[in-house]
């Protein structure tokens, strides 16, 4: 995301499609932050589950 923001055109486009203002109005500032924490926790859980999966041997494919 930071790399995309270097170019002014791309940065302007990303600002247009951002849902930040609408979500913050709907959820409030605290709710918006909580939503971010929940998404981050979900991503961490998914990465943990993927990392704990047993490796499939190439012979079994």
N, C-alpha and C positions, 0 to 999 in steps of 0.2 A: 504494500500500500504506500509506503513512504517513497519508494522508487517511482511509482506512478505520479506522485504529487510534484515531482521535480518540474515536469513540463506544465506550463500554464494552461494549455488547452485541455489536457487530461485532467488536471486538478479542477478546472471549472466544470467539466463534465461530471466528475465524481461528486462534486458539491450539488449539482442539479439532481442526481439520482439518489442522494442520501436520504434515508428514512429517519435520521436522527431527530429532527424537530417534531415530526409527527408522533413518533414513539414516545418522546419525552413529554409531549403534551398529553398523550393518552395515559401513560403510566406514572407520570410525575418523575422528578429527578431521581428519587430513591428507587422507584420501580424500574427505571431504565438502567440504573447501575446494577440492580439485582438481576435483571435479565442478562446483562453482560456476564456476570459471575456464573449464572446458571449455564449459559452457553459454553463458557470456558471450562466449567466442571464436566459438562457432557463431552466435550472434545477430549479432555484428559481421560475420562472413563473409556471412551472408544479407543484411544491410543493404547491404553493399558490392556484392554481386551484383545486387541490385535497383536500386541507384543507377547501376550501369554498364550496365543494359539500355538498348537503343535505344528511343527514343520511337516509339510507333505513331501514325501520322497519323490524324486523325478521318475522313479521306476513305477510308482503307483498311478502316474498320470497316463 
